[in-house]
């Protein structure tokens, strides 16, 4: 797929209270594929936060999501069925201040969408976190992009990271709406691979991680060639490729 990228910085807490945080965004297709391969990919990326889309939402969804978290040495943070699919997982490095699952307005005939949100701390760094999966329908998707930005503004946190399946390429108006207010982490500090869909023949970037302007993006992209991330696992795990970012979050 790609040549081996340079190593992303490891998670650290600095003397000044800032923190380097690894964030993974991943559409897991309701765990309908090879969950062992999925857990191996997540573990190899060594994330502090996993921003999940299409988490299980129906029968025994909590048990299924908890099993994935445990297999990847993580814990459930928020979301899943109560957020209509988006979910958050975290490592024990995170100190959790609060979580909130948000259901977005339902358009008749379309799939219900929601947001999984949290505020966490890593050392002296305080970070808002949002996982989203936007609509396939263009106008609804654009409205939902605005709702994501409104939610960020109301979290009361200076530094926020957003990860999601945008269902749109970077030249689309919703993607551009988000990137006008936030850093598109791939565009800011490209690393690894760019395209997230599909694993067998990546040709488009429809999944992304965004961060507020005060966050330093150290690198972001699909972890192709990353140590421990195998190409056969990426193809077997789900129908999207993950996005991994290393972010330096200031103290405060």
JOMO-V221390 format. One record per residue. RES is the residue in one letter. D_CENTER is the distance of its C-alpha to the mean C-alpha in Angstrom with 1 decimal. Layout:
BEGIN
{{RES	D_CENTER} {RES	D_CENTER}}
END
This chain:
BEGIN
{{X	21.8} {X	21.5} {X	23.3} {X	22.0} {X	20.0} {X	21.0} {X	19.5} {X	16.6} {X	17.7} {X	17.6} {X	16.4} {X	19.4} {X	21.0} {X	23.5} {X	27.0} {X	26.4} {X	23.7} {X	20.7} {X	18.0} {X	16.0} {X	12.5} {X	10.3} {X	6.5} {X	5.0} {X	2.6} {X	5.7} {X	8.3} {X	10.9} {X	13.8} {X	15.1} {X	15.9} {X	18.8} {X	18.9} {X	19.5} {X	17.7} {X	19.4} {X	18.1} {X	14.5} {X	15.1} {X	16.8} {X	14.0} {X	11.6} {X	14.7} {X	15.7} {X	12.6} {X	13.5} {X	10.3} {X	11.0} {X	7.8} {X	5.6} {X	3.2} {X	5.7} {X	7.7} {X	11.4} {X	12.0} {X	15.8} {X	17.5} {X	21.2} {X	23.6} {X	22.7} {X	19.0} {X	18.8} {X	20.7} {X	18.6} {X	15.3} {X	17.2} {X	18.7} {X	15.5} {X	14.4} {X	18.0} {X	18.1} {X	15.3} {X	17.0} {X	14.5} {X	15.1} {X	13.9} {X	13.0} {X	12.9} {X	12.5} {X	13.5} {X	16.9} {X	17.4} {X	14.5} {X	15.4} {X	12.5} {X	9.1} {X	9.0} {X	8.1} {X	9.7} {X	11.2} {X	14.0} {X	17.5} {X	17.3} {X	15.6} {X	18.2} {X	17.1} {X	18.9} {X	17.9} {X	15.6} {X	16.0} {X	15.2} {X	16.2} {X	17.7} {X	18.2} {X	21.7} {X	22.7} {X	24.4} {X	27.2} {X	26.7} {X	23.0} {X	20.1} {X	19.0} {X	15.6} {X	14.0} {X	11.5} {X	10.4} {X	11.1} {X	12.5} {X	14.4} {X	14.7} {X	17.0} {X	17.2} {X	20.9} {X	21.9} {X	18.6} {X	17.2} {X	13.7} {X	12.4} {X	8.8} {X	7.8} {X	5.7} {X	8.0} {X	9.8} {X	12.8} {X	16.3} {X	18.1} {X	21.0} {X	21.3} {X	22.8} {X	20.8} {X	17.5} {X	19.1} {X	20.0} {X	16.6} {X	15.3} {X	18.0} {X	17.2} {X	13.7} {X	15.7} {X	18.3} {X	16.1} {X	14.9} {X	18.6} {X	19.7} {X	17.6} {X	20.2} {X	18.0} {X	18.6} {X	15.3} {X	11.9} {X	8.4} {X	6.6} {X	3.5} {X	5.3} {X	8.3} {X	10.8} {X	13.7} {X	15.4} {X	16.2} {X	16.4} {X	20.0} {X	19.4} {X	20.3} {X	17.1} {X	15.0} {X	17.9} {X	18.0} {X	14.6} {X	15.4} {X	18.8} {X	17.6} {X	14.6} {X	14.1} {X	12.5} {X	11.5} {X	12.7} {X	15.9} {X	16.4} {X	16.4} {X	16.1} {X	15.9} {X	16.0} {X	15.8} {X	14.9} {X	14.9} {X	12.4} {X	15.0} {X	16.9} {X	17.0} {X	20.8} {X	21.3} {X	18.3} {X	19.6} {X	17.0} {X	13.8} {X	12.2} {X	8.5} {X	7.4} {X	6.1} {X	8.9} {X	10.9} {X	14.3} {X	17.4} {X	18.4} {X	15.6} {X	16.7} {X	14.4} {X	16.0} {X	14.3} {X	11.4} {X	11.5} {X	11.8} {X	13.3} {X	16.6} {X	19.4} {X	17.5} {X	19.8} {X	19.5} {X	17.3} {X	19.8} {X	20.0} {X	21.5} {X	18.7} {X	16.1} {X	18.5} {X	19.2} {X	15.9} {X	14.7} {X	15.2} {X	12.2} {X	11.4} {X	8.2} {X	7.1} {X	8.1} {X	9.1} {X	11.9} {X	12.7} {X	16.0} {X	16.1} {X	19.7} {X	21.6} {X	22.4}}
END
